[in-house]
Amino acid sequence: MSGNQVIYALGEDKAPVAEVQPGELVVFETIDAFGNQIQTEKDLFESADWSTVNPATGPVTVKGAQPGDVLVVDILDIEVADTGVMVAVPGMGALGHIIQESESRILKIEHGFVQFNDAIRLPVDPMIGVIGTAPADEPVPTGTPGHHGGNMDTKEIKKGARLYLPVFKEGALLAMGDFHAVMGDGEVVICGVEVAGRATVRIDLVKAVDLATPIVESKDHWFIIGTGADLDAAARYTLDQTYKFLNDRLPLTKNEICMLMSVIGDLQISQIVDPQITCRMAIAKVHLARYGLRF
């Protein structure tokens, strides 16, 4: 899928760029979250065309996907470009009250590191910021997260992870973009190291499974993702969905599950700068190994 085949709202009325079979490998090429508009450090965020920010490559129709199914996306590889972009913008993000002057920075990426400055080199840890299916109701801008996925900015969505997404519309209509070479939890300055990239994924389908919110599975953890209007709402929704996930799969009482969540669950922040806030709860698999917990 070419990085020029993009949408700006998940579920928007646009013909799919491809149809794939469950089990098929797909390569998504993406441009960066700024629409490749920031090419030099003189190109400031304020001068960008905001209507082309946060492009997502797609959508892709998955044959046989119906509302009530779950889309399974195995992230096999993520490659990133050799330069990345960061911005600092007055009044934007969680630190906008500190930033007084707009700045764009072009960062070199080589030998597995991002060169932040002469003294700081950051190991590349690529992740997918925007990935989702068509939502149940009206289209949702790609810059906004929700139960369908979208701009979750969850750094666990990376190589080796398996992402479970609810299907709300026939064909699922998967799209992705907003790759980061590296990003910290919170994405507090409105961006990570924004990059163009290329993701190789395997797309599969689980029929007729009740899933209300995205879940990430890694080798060692489950991550239940929740979005809300503010941090408190996002956290509470994440906790409720984690409880449901465990309650549906473990032969434990309600009280046991709640107590277990309080000792093995790590409530984490994905991002606090989008129109909706995203949290996740990490559950280490080792604690539940005897139950053979599976999706």
C-alpha positions in Angstrom: 0.0 0.0 0.0 1.6 3.3 -1.1 2.0 6.2 1.3 0.1 8.3 -1.2 -3.1 6.4 -0.7 -4.3 8.1 2.5 -7.3 9.0 4.5 -7.8 11.7 7.2 -10.7 10.1 9.0 -11.2 6.5 9.8 -14.5 5.4 8.3 -14.6 8.2 5.7 -16.4 7.6 2.5 -13.4 6.5 0.3 -13.0 3.4 -1.8 -10.7 0.8 -0.2 -7.2 0.7 -1.7 -7.1 -3.1 -1.5 -9.0 -6.2 -0.3 -7.0 -8.9 1.5 -7.8 -12.4 2.7 -7.5 -13.3 6.4 -3.9 -14.6 7.0 -2.4 -12.5 4.2 0.8 -10.4 4.6 0.4 -6.7 3.8 2.9 -3.9 3.6 1.8 -0.4 4.5 4.0 2.5 3.4 3.4 5.8 5.3 4.4 9.4 5.2 5.0 11.2 8.4 2.3 12.6 10.7 3.0 16.1 9.3 2.2 15.0 5.8 5.9 15.4 4.9 5.4 19.2 5.1 8.3 19.9 7.4 11.4 19.3 5.4 13.7 21.9 6.9 14.0 23.5 10.4 12.6 26.7 8.8 9.3 24.9 8.1 7.2 25.6 11.3 4.2 23.7 12.4 2.0 26.8 12.2 2.6 27.1 8.5 1.5 23.5 7.7 -1.8 22.6 6.1 -3.6 21.1 9.0 -6.1 19.4 6.8 -3.3 17.0 5.7 -1.9 16.3 9.1 -2.1 12.7 10.5 -2.5 10.8 7.2 -3.2 7.1 7.5 -2.5 4.7 4.6 -5.6 2.8 3.6 -8.3 1.8 4.1 -7.9 -2.0 3.4 -10.9 -4.2 3.3 -10.6 -7.6 5.0 -12.7 -10.2 3.2 -15.3 -11.8 5.5 -14.9 -9.2 8.3 -18.3 -8.3 9.8 -19.5 -6.2 12.8 -18.9 -8.1 16.0 -15.7 -9.8 14.7 -12.1 -9.0 15.8 -9.3 -8.0 13.5 -5.9 -9.4 14.4 -2.9 -7.5 13.2 0.5 -9.1 13.8 3.2 -6.5 13.4 6.1 -8.4 11.8 8.4 -5.4 11.0 8.6 -1.6 11.0 11.2 0.2 9.0 11.7 3.9 9.4 13.2 6.7 7.2 16.7 8.1 7.8 15.4 11.4 9.2 12.7 12.3 11.7 10.9 15.4 12.6 10.0 17.0 16.0 8.2 20.2 16.8 7.7 22.4 19.8 4.7 24.8 19.5 3.5 27.5 22.0 0.2 26.6 23.5 0.1 23.0 22.2 0.6 19.8 24.1 1.1 19.3 27.8 4.1 21.7 27.8 2.7 24.4 25.6 2.6 26.8 28.5 6.4 26.6 28.8 7.2 26.8 25.1 7.5 30.5 24.0 8.8 30.1 20.4 7.9 27.6 17.7 10.7 25.3 16.6 11.1 22.4 14.2 14.0 20.0 14.4 15.2 17.6 11.7 16.8 14.6 13.4 19.2 12.2 11.7 18.6 8.5 12.1 21.4 6.0 11.4 22.9 2.8 12.8 19.8 2.2 15.0 20.0 5.6 16.8 18.3 9.0 16.6 20.8 11.8 16.9 18.9 14.2 19.2 21.9 16.5 19.6 25.7 16.3 19.9 25.4 14.7 23.4 22.2 12.5 23.1 21.6 9.5 20.9 18.4 7.6 21.4 17.9 4.0 20.4 15.4 3.6 17.7 12.2 1.8 18.9 9.7 2.2 16.1 6.0 2.1 16.8 2.7 2.9 15.1 0.8 5.9 16.4 -2.4 5.6 14.3 -4.0 2.3 13.5 -7.6 1.4 13.5 -10.8 0.2 11.8 -13.8 2.1 10.7 -15.8 3.2 13.8 -19.4 2.2 14.4 -21.0 5.6 13.8 -19.7 8.7 12.0 -16.1 8.9 10.7 -13.5 9.9 13.3 -10.5 12.0 12.3 -7.2 10.1 12.3 -5.9 12.4 15.0 -8.5 11.2 17.5 -8.4 7.8 19.3 -11.4 5.8 20.3 -12.8 2.3 20.7 -12.0 1.6 17.0 -8.3 2.4 17.6 -7.1 5.5 15.8 -4.5 7.9 17.2 -3.8 5.8 20.3 0.0 6.7 20.4 0.6 3.5 22.4 4.3 2.6 22.2 3.6 -1.1 22.7 2.2 -1.2 19.1 5.5 -2.2 17.6 7.4 -5.0 16.0 6.5 -8.4 17.6 3.2 -7.2 19.0 -0.3 -8.5 18.1 -3.1 -6.0 18.0 -6.7 -6.9 18.4 -9.2 -4.4 17.0 -13.0 -4.4 17.1 -14.8 -4.6 13.8 -17.7 -2.2 13.5 -18.2 -2.1 9.7 -18.2 -4.7 7.0 -14.7 -5.3 5.8 -13.2 -3.7 8.9 -11.5 -0.9 6.7 -8.0 -1.0 8.4 -5.7 2.0 8.0 -2.5 3.1 9.7 0.1 5.9 9.9 1.8 8.3 12.3 5.0 6.2 12.8 7.5 7.2 15.4 11.2 6.3 15.5 10.9 6.7 19.3 8.3 8.2 21.6 7.9 8.5 25.3 4.7 7.7 27.2 2.4 10.7 27.1 3.8 12.2 23.9 3.8 15.4 26.0 5.1 17.9 23.3 2.5 16.6 20.8 4.9 14.4 18.9 7.5 11.7 19.0 10.3 11.5 16.5 7.9 11.6 13.5 9.0 9.5 10.5 7.9 8.1 7.2 8.0 4.3 7.3 7.0 0.9 6.2 5.2 -1.8 8.2 4.8 -5.4 7.3 1.8 -7.0 9.0 -0.2 -10.2 8.9 -4.0 -9.6 9.1 -6.3 -12.2 10.5 -9.8 -12.5 11.8 -11.6 -13.9 14.8 -15.3 -14.4 14.3 -18.0 -13.2 16.7 -16.0 -12.2 19.7 -17.1 -9.4 22.1 -14.4 -6.8 22.1 -15.1 -3.2 23.1 -11.6 -1.7 22.9 -8.2 -2.5 21.4 -5.9 -4.9 23.1 -2.2 -5.4 22.5 -0.5 -8.7 23.2 3.3 -8.9 23.4 5.5 -11.9 24.3 5.3 -11.1 28.0 2.2 -8.8 28.5 -1.3 -8.0 27.8 -2.1 -4.3 27.3 -5.7 -3.3 27.5 -6.2 0.2 25.9 -8.8 2.7 26.9 -9.7 6.2 25.7 -11.7 8.9 27.5 -12.5 12.6 27.5 -9.9 13.2 30.2 -7.2 11.3 32.1 -9.6 10.1 34.8 -12.2 8.9 32.3 -9.6 7.1 30.2 -8.1 5.4 33.3 -11.5 4.3 34.6 -12.6 2.9 31.2 -9.2 1.1 30.9 -9.8 -0.5 34.3 -13.3 -1.5 33.5 -12.2 -3.2 30.2 -9.3 -4.9 31.9 -11.7 -6.3 34.5 -14.0 -7.6 31.7 -11.1 -9.1 29.9 -9.9 -11.0 33.0 -13.4 -11.9 34.2 -14.3 -13.5 30.9 -11.2 -15.7 31.0 -10.4 -16.6 34.6 -12.2 -18.8 37.1 -12.0 -16.2 39.8 -14.5 -14.1 41.8 -15.1 -10.5 41.1 -13.2 -9.5 44.3 -10.2 -11.7 43.4 -10.0 -10.2 40.0 -10.1 -6.6 41.4 -7.5 -7.4 44.0 -5.3 -9.1 41.4 -5.5 -6.0 39.2 -4.3 -4.0 42.1 -1.1 -6.0 42.6 -0.1 -7.2 39.1 -1.7 -4.5 36.9 0.3 -1.5 35.8 -1.9 1.5 34.8 0.1 3.4 32.2 -0.4 6.6 30.1 -0.2 6.3 26.3 -0.8 9.9 25.4 -2.3 13.1 27.0 -2.3 15.5 24.0 -4.9 14.3 21.6 -8.6 15.3 21.5 -9.2 12.1 23.7 -6.8 10.8 26.2 -5.5 7.2 26.1 -4.3 4.9 28.9 -3.4 1.2 29.0 -3.2 -1.4 31.7 -0.3 -3.9 31.5 -0.8 -7.4 32.8 2.3 -9.6 32.9 1.5 -13.0 31.5 3.8 -14.8 34.0 1.3 -14.3 36.8 -1.5 -16.1 34.9 0.5 -18.8 33.3 -1.2 -21.6 35.1 -4.6 -20.5 33.7 -3.3 -20.6 30.1 -5.0 -17.3 29.5 -5.6 -16.6 25.8 -7.5 -14.1 23.7 
